[in-house]
Amino acid sequence: MLTHLTIQNYATVDRLEVEFEPGMTVITGETGAGKSIILGALGFTLGDRADKTIVRTGASKAEIAAEFDTSRIAKANEWLEENDLRSEESPQLCLLRRVVSGDGRSRAYINGSPVNMSSLKTLGEMLIDIHSQHEHQSLLQRSTHQRLLDDFGVDAKLRSKLHSTFRQWQQNHQDLKQLGQQSEENSAQTQLLSYQLSELDELDVGEDETSSLEAELKTLSHADDIVSNTQSALQQLDDNDENISSQLNVLLSSLRELPEEQPAISSVISLLENAEIQIEEAINELRSFNDSFEADPERLEQVNARLSALHSVARKHKIKAAELPRLVKDLRTQLNRLENSDAELEKLAANDKMLRDQYLQLAREVSKQRHKAAKKLGKQINEQLQVLGMPHASLEVNFTEADESVPTQNGLESAEFLVATNPGQPAKPLIKVASGGELSRISLAIQVITAQTSEIPSLVFDEVDVGIGGGVAKVVGELLRKLGESTQILCVTHQAQVAGQGHHHFQVAKQAKDKNTVTSIQTLKGEAIVREVARMLGGEMAGEAGEAGKEFSEESLAHAQQMVVS
């Protein structure tokens, strides 16, 4: 559930911090005070579109953070784990944060890690569900009817499996179609690959052969210089009367014959003795190399010819000679795939039938649950319409069977809500029957019923009670309070009858501060709730400019007191 909301420099909000609790929380205030701004900020953290106009005048950026307790939301925890976004310090808490700068650019974070808007929306849909006063407009779309019905009465895992199987089937079908279209081209392609591989196999390119040959070529090309330089070095080291070895010997003898041992000289002698040993080793290795090395013009010609052949074939394939071994592997893989295309076609065809059968089996089970759910949903919504002041209204779910040759990921039928608002009238689509007020109440009935089966532990109702009043408003309040016993409910309302049903109460107000308008929010308790409900009933308002001394009438307070559920 939502536990904490922090808002900074958003619209008319300077800074707000709100702590939320389980149950039904009502948010009230005068028209224009900023109630919807609070929910707008919440929607912003859930991935709603942002622009620079939301940044408070004079501020460089707006920032909103929403903290959720996810201990009851297994699906969200699984998603956070899969995406490596779960908090190690507080694994049962999830912090969503959104920042928008003055130029309209925004950044989003989940538990401190930057994420894209798609991730933010995906997670947000698992954490909280917002029902707005304009949501009834979406009821005019048939896709909304299908979603609401399925959420209400079709097993979520079954639907997920149906969608997954459908995607696999369609991908397999696409692969089958593409491979079938390629079959006519396979023969010519096979001949070309066979010829290319035959040429490369005859060349028999070794792994790293090119680099090895190029190193050998460099050595053979400088054979004369190598022989000349090594012989000269040997002469200097050992082969003439004044060679380095002899001179070092004389020097060591001279130092060893000094009359008294000198520590510094002893160190020098030790270093020279080590040098003598290393020079002897160098002479031996250089002599061994000189004795074994031979200039080989014939081998040089062979290496040149081999490299020329490798580079010539590489140029034909527009690659470097060193890449020839990889090319052989790639061409062989392509040839094997083409030679095995018949077997692959058979495999894809078999998969196509298997996945189609699986899809139809799942789709039929979804249809079974969907038709059963339609009756139950229609009955419950109709009962709700009775208490919402529409005794003659009747809603039913109509199904249109889909063509099995043109499958969809949602199954074998599409659902549509049909309504009759007067006795004796045939049920028709909502857009053709319901007036604005009727549509609002039908929407509210659907939202209340479907919310009871929602897996999301936090539901927001933003002025969904617009256009109703009196006894109907009281019923709405009672319904939301009852729903709040099992689900966290946040309700923005203008209806006193609804506000009086809340377990918790926040009042939003707007005031002038330093020549700016600032929205604030405060928690109401006890008598303060009664006075706010009295204000909503239309009683005399205390504390307004010029009327600071006025109090609510006893009648208004008594009436409000009756409405407030303790």
Beta strands, then each sheet from edge to edge (+ up, - down):
strand 1: 2-10
strand 2: 13-19
strand 3: 24-28
strand 4: 61-69
strand 5: 93-101
strand 6: 106-110
strand 7: 113-115
strand 8: 129-132
strand 9: 394-401
strand 10: 413-420
strand 11: 428-429
strand 12: 458-462
strand 13: 488-492
strand 14: 504-513
strand 15: 516-524
sheet 1: 2+ 1- 4+ 5- 6+ 7-
sheet 2: 8+ 12+ 13+ 3+ 14+ 15-
sheet 3: 9+ 10- 11+
end
